[in-house]
Amino acid sequence: VGHLAYVAAGCADAAVLHDVHVWDFAAGLAMLHAAGGVMRYLDDGADVDVTDYLGGQDALRPMLAGHRETVARLAALISLRSG
């Protein structure tokens, strides 16, 4: 939650999350959305939907959070490695 709260408050430009539980990011995602930010998967650019994780499964895919323009710029610079 802390990383996303910093982004939502404008104290950090972006945050990368990976292999987290829904309780690790749900509240932060709400703050981020309220501030006009987005959180997208790095592998396909789709928006993260917290309801996908309400069954208790972990969010294993890497996610990038920030303001829309920042996420687009950073995602273009990040390449994922398999393995």
Backbone hydrogen bonds in HBPLUS format (Angstrom, degrees):
<---DONOR---> <-ACCEPTOR-->    atom                        ^
c    i                          cat <-CA-CA->   ^        H-A-AA   ^      H-
h    n   atom  resd res      DA  || num        DHA   H-A  angle D-A-AA Bond
n    s   type  num  typ     dist DA aas  dist angle  dist       angle   num
A0005-ALA N   A0001-VAL O   2.88 MM   4  6.08 150.2  1.97 154.1 163.9     1
A0006-TYR N   A0002-GLY O   2.99 MM   4  6.25 156.8  2.04 153.2 158.0     2
A0007-VAL N   A0003-HIS O   3.17 MM   4  6.48 154.9  2.24 143.8 150.5     3
A0008-ALA N   A0004-LEU O   2.84 MM   4  6.04 165.1  1.86 150.7 155.0     4
A0009-ALA N   A0005-ALA O   2.93 MM   4  6.06 149.9  2.02 145.7 153.3     5
A0011-CYS N   A0006-TYR O   2.84 MM   5  4.98 137.1  2.02 160.7 158.8     6
A0012-ALA N   A0006-TYR O   3.22 MM   6  5.38 132.8  2.46 117.2 111.8     7
A0010-GLY N   A0007-VAL O   3.04 MM   3  5.11 151.1  2.12 102.9 112.0     8
A0015-ALA N   A0065-ALA O   2.97 MM  50  5.17 144.5  2.10 137.8 144.3     9
A0065-ALA N   A0015-ALA O   2.82 MM  50  5.17 163.2  1.85 157.1 162.3    10
A0017-LEU N   A0063-MET O   2.87 MM  46  5.09 158.9  1.91 140.9 148.0    11
A0063-MET N   A0017-LEU O   2.74 MM  46  5.09 161.6  1.77 156.9 160.7    12
A0019-ASP N   A0059-ALA O   2.96 MM  40  5.29 107.9  2.50 138.0 151.3    13
A0020-VAL N   A0059-ALA O   3.04 MM  39  5.20 146.5  2.16 135.4 135.3    14
A0059-ALA N   A0020-VAL O   2.67 MM  39  5.20 168.4  1.68 171.6 170.9    15
A0024-ASP N   A0021-HIS O   2.88 MM   3  5.26 151.0  1.96 110.7 120.4    16
A0025-PHE N   A0022-VAL O   3.16 MM   3  5.62 152.4  2.24 108.8 116.1    17
A0026-ALA N   A0022-VAL O   2.89 MM   4  5.66 150.7  1.97 165.8 171.3    18
A0029-LEU N   A0025-PHE O   2.81 MM   4  5.87 151.0  1.89 154.5 162.3    19
A0030-ALA N   A0026-ALA O   3.12 MM   4  6.42 151.7  2.21 145.7 152.6    20
A0031-MET N   A0027-ALA O   3.07 MM   4  6.43 156.2  2.12 148.2 154.2    21
A0032-LEU N   A0028-GLY O   2.86 MM   4  6.06 158.0  1.90 147.2 153.9    22
A0033-HIS N   A0029-LEU O   2.86 MM   4  6.06 163.2  1.89 151.0 154.8    23
A0034-ALA N   A0030-ALA O   2.99 MM   4  6.16 156.8  2.05 144.8 151.4    24
A0035-ALA N   A0031-MET O   3.06 MM   4  6.31 136.1  2.26 141.3 152.6    25
A0035-ALA N   A0032-LEU O   3.13 MM   3  5.16 130.5  2.38  96.2 109.4    26
A0037-GLY N   A0032-LEU O   2.76 MM   5  4.95 156.2  1.82 152.7 144.4    27
A0036-GLY N   A0033-HIS O   2.98 MM   3  5.02 159.5  2.02 105.6 111.3    28
A0038-VAL N   A0066-GLY O   2.76 MM  28  5.68 167.3  1.78 169.0 166.8    29
A0066-GLY N   A0038-VAL O   2.99 MM  28  5.68 156.8  2.04 162.8 169.4    30
A0048-VAL N   A0039-MET O   2.81 MM   9  5.68 164.2  1.83 156.6 152.7    31
A0040-ARG N   A0064-LEU O   2.89 MM  24  5.41 158.4  1.94 153.3 152.5    32
A0064-LEU N   A0040-ARG O   2.76 MM  24  5.41 162.7  1.79 160.1 164.8    33
A0041-TYR N   A0046-ALA O   2.85 MM   5  5.52 158.0  1.90 158.5 162.8    34
A0045-GLY N   A0041-TYR O   2.86 MM   4  5.02 139.7  2.02 135.4 144.6    35
A0042-LEU N   A0062-PRO O   2.89 MM  20  5.66 169.3  1.90 142.0 144.3    36
A0052-ASP N   A0049-ASP O   2.95 MM   3  5.74 161.2  1.98 123.6 129.2    37
A0053-TYR N   A0050-VAL O   3.01 MM   3  5.67 165.4  2.04 120.0 124.8    38
A0054-LEU N   A0051-THR O   3.49 MM   3  5.29 175.1  2.49 103.0 104.2    39
A0056-GLY N   A0053-TYR O   3.14 MM   3  5.77 165.2  2.16 120.1 122.3    40
A0070-THR N   A0067-HIS O   2.89 MM   3  5.34 114.8  2.32 114.5 131.0    41
A0071-VAL N   A0067-HIS O   2.92 MM   4  6.09 163.1  1.95 162.0 167.4    42
A0072-ALA N   A0068-ARG O   3.07 MM   4  6.29 159.5  2.11 148.1 153.6    43
A0073-ARG N   A0069-GLU O   3.01 MM   4  6.25 162.3  2.04 149.0 153.5    44
A0074-LEU N   A0070-THR O   2.92 MM   4  6.07 172.3  1.92 156.8 159.1    45
A0075-ALA N   A0071-VAL O   2.86 MM   4  5.79 161.5  1.90 148.1 154.0    46
A0076-ALA N   A0072-ALA O   3.30 MM   4  6.36 147.2  2.41 138.4 145.4    47
A0077-LEU N   A0074-LEU O   2.90 MM   3  5.15 142.2  2.04 105.4 117.1    48
A0078-ILE N   A0074-LEU O   3.15 MM   4  6.39 125.3  2.46 147.0 161.9    49
